Amino acid sequence: MWAEGVVPVRVEVLNPDEILPPEKMIVPLAYAVLLASSTDAEEISSLLGEVGRHQSDAYVTLLSSGPLQYYQLRLGPFRSRGQAAARVRELTKVGVQALIVAEDEHHVER
């Protein structure tokens, strides 16, 4: 997807023999609500300024994927997925689309 918006996706398991059983899955230390992701740092910085006026827990993280760097605007962190889901429900009521993502250890102790 190259522009803003929503696009349907399909997830396909390429090797079902390598799926971890529940007892071996890694549980994230924290969760976050992802509002936007872009390779344009200025765009995300501008969004942070706008969102930060209404959401005091807004912050930006950097995600590297090969040669690309993605700047992500997130809310949180949240200790439980349920807390993150509650925030997503609040945002949905005012027309904001968001995703719940696992947060890395760098943002757990904010």
C-alpha positions as CSV (number, residue, x, y, z in Angstrom):
1,M,0.0,0.0,0.0
2,W,1.5,3.3,-1.0
3,A,-1.1,5.9,0.1
4,E,-3.1,6.5,3.3
5,G,-6.1,4.3,3.9
6,V,-7.1,0.8,4.8
7,V,-6.3,-2.3,2.7
8,P,-7.4,-5.9,3.2
9,V,-4.6,-8.4,3.9
10,R,-4.3,-12.1,4.0
11,V,-1.9,-13.9,6.3
12,E,-0.6,-17.2,5.0
13,V,1.4,-19.7,7.2
14,L,4.3,-20.8,5.0
15,N,5.5,-23.6,7.2
16,P,2.9,-24.8,9.7
17,D,5.3,-27.3,11.2
18,E,7.2,-24.4,12.7
19,I,4.3,-22.9,14.6
20,L,5.0,-22.6,18.3
21,P,2.7,-24.3,20.8
22,P,1.1,-21.8,23.2
23,E,3.4,-22.8,26.1
24,K,6.5,-21.7,24.0
25,M,5.1,-18.4,22.7
26,I,6.7,-15.3,23.9
27,V,4.4,-12.9,25.8
28,P,5.1,-9.2,25.2
29,L,6.2,-7.2,28.2
30,A,3.8,-4.4,27.1
31,Y,1.5,-3.3,24.3
32,A,1.0,-0.1,22.4
33,V,-1.6,1.4,20.1
34,L,-0.2,2.1,16.7
35,L,-1.8,5.2,15.1
36,A,0.5,5.8,12.1
37,S,3.6,4.5,10.4
38,S,5.7,6.3,7.8
39,T,9.2,6.5,6.3
40,D,8.8,10.3,6.5
41,A,10.1,11.4,9.9
42,E,8.7,14.9,9.5
43,E,5.2,13.6,8.8
44,I,5.2,11.5,11.9
45,S,6.7,14.4,14.0
46,S,3.9,16.7,12.7
47,L,1.3,14.1,13.6
48,L,2.9,13.7,17.1
49,G,2.4,17.4,17.6
50,E,-1.3,17.2,16.7
51,V,-2.1,14.0,18.6
52,G,0.0,15.0,21.6
53,R,-2.4,17.8,22.3
54,H,-5.1,15.3,23.0
55,Q,-3.2,12.1,24.0
56,S,-0.5,12.7,26.6
57,D,0.9,9.2,26.1
58,A,1.8,9.7,22.4
59,Y,5.3,8.9,21.4
60,V,7.4,7.9,18.3
61,T,9.4,4.7,17.8
62,L,11.7,3.7,15.0
63,L,11.4,0.4,13.3
64,S,14.1,-0.8,10.8
65,S,13.2,-3.2,8.1
66,G,16.1,-3.8,5.7
67,P,17.1,-0.6,4.2
68,L,13.9,1.2,5.2
69,Q,13.2,3.0,8.5
70,Y,9.6,3.4,9.7
71,Y,8.7,6.1,12.2
72,Q,5.7,4.9,14.2
73,L,3.3,7.1,16.2
74,R,2.1,5.1,19.2
75,L,0.1,5.5,22.4
76,G,1.0,3.8,25.6
77,P,2.6,1.6,26.7
78,F,0.0,-0.5,28.3
79,R,0.8,-3.4,30.7
80,S,-2.0,-5.6,29.3
81,R,-3.6,-6.2,25.9
82,G,-7.0,-5.4,27.5
83,Q,-5.9,-1.9,28.4
84,A,-4.7,-1.3,24.8
85,A,-7.9,-2.7,23.4
86,A,-9.9,-0.3,25.6
87,R,-8.0,2.6,24.2
88,V,-8.6,1.4,20.6
89,R,-12.4,1.2,21.4
90,E,-12.3,4.8,22.6
91,L,-10.5,5.9,19.5
92,T,-12.8,4.0,17.2
93,K,-15.8,5.9,18.7
94,V,-14.3,9.1,17.4
95,G,-13.4,7.7,14.0
96,V,-9.7,6.9,14.5
97,Q,-8.4,3.6,13.3
98,A,-5.6,2.0,15.3
99,L,-3.9,-1.3,15.8
100,I,-2.6,-3.0,19.0
101,V,1.1,-4.0,18.7
102,A,3.6,-5.6,21.0
103,E,5.9,-3.0,22.6
104,D,9.6,-3.7,23.0
105,E,11.5,-3.4,26.3
106,H,12.7,0.2,25.5
107,H,9.3,1.7,26.1
108,V,8.0,-0.5,28.9
109,E,9.3,1.7,31.8
110,R,7.9,5.1,30.7
